[in-house]
Amino acid sequence: MSETKKEEKTPEEKAKEEAEAERKAEEKEKKAEAKAKKKWFDEADESFCGFMSLMIVDQDGYAKQTKGMDIKGPLYMVSDGAAGDPVVLETEFALNPLYFMQVPNDENLLLFGQWWIGEKPAPLTMIGSAIPKVCTVAHKDMEKSSTSEFSMDVAMPLLKGAPSRLVKATITTKEQKFVTKVMKVRLEVPRASWMEWKTHRFRFSQFAKAQAGGGGGASGGPDKDEEKKDEEKK
């Protein structure tokens, strides 16, 4: 009994099959990338966490090291993560005789603050840094408004045109034994600015991924394995 020969595909059919396989692979890759981006971007900020810090510095920018001159606390998003506008981040501090943050009525001292996501501050986790405010100006603002609150301007460096797009931080204080202590810090960021900040951070992650995938490393420098091979050839 003679064997029946399997009919060979024409070059056109083979090319068509290869193109279809390539299209499916690209589609699968795009879906995987979209899923990864959605998870990383966390549009509704369900995984948001971070810290903020305040400190008193002198006119040269050196931090004071005495009691009541610096503090750090966790950040909480109190606005709607999916649609809140502005995005509101708050930190509260309990009245404490040892660990507290004061605002001295001293014209030679300034108040400075920083906000970041995650545990540690870094260029790509930094939300913003406050423009240092003279402490006596803060006291004058509270006297003028007859309240226990004053505000600070905060720059978000990852925003395009950041110097002209400062956001506001409101500091709530309480007088205790003639010491003005910080009780709450509230940062308000317009939603458009918040989304732009997240988008620019994502660009950095994509850049690092592309550089690593291209064999150039995250820094854009030469591949170390290639350098090693070149050395072995010499």
C-alpha positions in Angstrom: 0.0 0.0 0.0 1.6 3.3 -1.1 1.9 6.1 1.4 0.1 9.3 0.6 2.3 12.2 0.5 1.4 15.1 2.8 0.6 18.1 0.7 3.2 20.8 1.1 2.2 24.3 1.7 2.9 26.9 -0.8 5.3 29.8 0.0 2.4 32.1 0.1 0.5 30.0 2.7 3.7 29.7 4.8 4.2 33.4 4.8 0.5 33.9 5.7 0.8 31.5 8.7 4.0 33.2 9.9 2.4 36.6 9.7 -0.7 35.4 11.6 1.5 33.8 14.3 3.5 37.1 14.6 0.3 39.1 14.9 -1.0 36.8 17.7 2.3 37.1 19.5 2.3 40.9 19.3 -1.3 41.0 20.4 -0.5 38.8 23.4 2.5 41.0 24.3 0.4 44.2 24.1 -2.2 42.7 26.4 0.5 41.7 28.9 2.0 45.2 28.8 -1.4 46.8 29.3 -2.1 44.5 32.2 1.3 45.4 33.8 0.8 49.1 33.2 -2.7 49.0 34.8 -1.2 47.2 37.9 1.8 49.6 38.1 -0.2 52.8 37.5 -2.8 51.9 40.2 -5.2 54.6 38.8 -7.6 54.4 41.8 -4.6 54.6 44.2 -5.8 51.5 46.1 -2.2 50.7 47.1 -1.2 54.2 48.0 1.2 54.6 50.9 3.9 57.0 51.8 5.5 59.4 54.3 6.1 63.0 54.9 8.6 64.9 57.0 8.9 68.4 58.5 12.1 70.0 59.9 13.4 73.3 61.1 16.4 74.6 59.3 18.6 77.7 59.8 19.2 80.4 57.2 22.0 78.3 55.6 19.7 75.3 55.2 21.2 73.2 58.1 18.7 71.2 60.1 18.4 71.9 63.8 19.1 68.9 65.9 17.3 69.8 69.1 14.0 68.5 70.5 10.9 69.5 68.5 12.8 70.4 65.4 11.9 67.5 63.1 9.2 64.8 62.6 8.1 62.2 60.2 4.7 60.5 59.8 2.8 58.2 57.4 0.6 59.7 54.6 -3.0 58.8 54.1 -5.1 59.6 51.0 -8.4 61.0 52.4 -9.9 61.9 49.1 -11.5 59.5 46.6 -8.7 57.7 45.0 -10.5 57.2 41.7 -12.0 60.6 41.2 -11.0 63.0 44.0 -10.1 66.4 42.8 -8.0 67.7 44.4 -6.1 64.6 45.7 -5.8 65.1 49.4 -3.0 63.6 51.5 -2.9 64.0 55.3 -0.7 63.2 58.2 -1.6 63.7 61.8 0.6 63.9 65.0 -0.4 63.4 68.6 0.5 65.8 71.3 3.7 64.4 72.7 6.0 65.9 75.3 9.2 64.5 73.7 8.5 63.7 70.0 6.8 66.7 68.4 7.3 69.3 65.8 7.2 73.0 66.8 7.1 76.2 64.9 9.4 78.6 66.8 8.6 82.3 66.5 12.1 83.0 65.3 13.0 85.0 62.2 16.3 83.1 61.8 14.6 79.7 61.4 12.6 78.3 58.5 10.2 75.4 58.1 10.8 72.8 55.4 8.9 69.6 54.4 8.9 66.7 51.9 6.3 64.2 50.8 7.0 60.9 49.1 5.5 57.5 48.3 6.8 54.3 49.8 9.2 54.0 52.7 12.2 56.0 51.6 12.5 59.3 49.7 14.3 59.2 46.3 14.1 61.3 43.1 11.4 59.0 41.6 9.4 58.5 44.8 9.3 62.2 45.7 5.9 63.8 45.5 7.0 67.3 46.4 9.2 69.5 48.5 8.0 72.6 50.4 9.4 76.0 49.7 11.1 76.9 53.1 8.9 79.3 55.1 10.3 81.7 57.7 8.8 80.7 61.0 7.8 84.3 62.0 5.9 84.6 58.7 3.9 81.5 59.6 3.0 83.0 63.0 2.0 86.3 61.3 -0.2 84.3 58.9 -2.0 82.7 61.8 -2.4 86.0 63.6 -3.8 87.6 60.5 -6.4 84.8 59.8 -7.1 84.4 63.6 -6.7 80.7 63.1 -4.2 78.0 64.1 -3.4 77.2 60.5 -1.0 78.5 57.9 0.0 77.3 54.4 3.1 76.5 52.5 3.9 76.3 48.8 5.1 72.8 47.6 6.9 72.1 44.3 6.4 68.8 42.5 9.6 68.4 40.5 8.3 65.8 38.1 5.7 68.2 36.7 6.4 70.1 33.5 6.7 73.8 34.5 6.8 72.8 38.2 7.9 76.3 39.5 4.7 77.8 38.2 2.5 75.0 39.3 3.0 74.9 43.1 0.5 73.1 45.2 -0.6 73.9 48.8 0.1 72.3 52.1 -1.9 73.4 55.1 -0.3 73.1 58.5 -2.6 72.9 61.6 -1.1 73.7 64.9 -1.9 73.8 68.6 -0.5 75.8 71.4 0.8 73.7 74.4 2.7 75.3 77.2 3.7 78.2 75.1 5.0 75.9 72.3 3.3 76.0 68.9 3.1 72.3 67.9 2.2 70.8 64.5 -1.0 68.6 64.7 -1.9 67.9 61.1 -0.4 68.5 57.6 -2.7 68.5 54.6 -1.4 68.4 51.0 -3.8 69.2 48.2 -2.8 68.3 44.6 -5.1 69.0 41.6 -6.0 65.7 40.0 -4.6 66.7 36.6 -1.2 67.4 38.3 -1.4 64.1 40.2 -2.0 62.1 37.1 0.8 63.9 35.2 3.1 63.1 38.1 2.2 59.4 38.0 2.5 59.3 34.2 6.0 60.8 34.2 7.1 58.3 36.9 5.9 55.6 34.6 8.0 56.9 31.7 11.1 56.4 33.8 10.2 52.8 34.5 9.5 52.2 30.8 12.8 53.9 29.9 14.7 51.7 32.3 13.0 48.6 30.9 13.7 49.6 27.3 17.4 50.3 28.1 17.8 46.9 29.9 16.0 45.1 27.1 18.3 46.7 24.5 21.4 45.5 26.3 22.4 49.1 27.2 21.6 48.9 30.9 19.3 51.3 32.8 22.0 54.0 32.6 22.2 53.9 28.9 25.9 52.7 29.1 27.5 49.8 27.3 26.6 46.2 28.1 29.0 44.8 30.7 28.8 41.2 29.2 29.9 42.7 25.8 32.8 44.5 27.4 33.9 41.2 29.1 33.8 39.4 25.7 35.9 42.1 24.1 38.5 41.8 26.9 38.7 38.0 26.5 39.4 38.4 22.7 42.4 40.7 23.4 
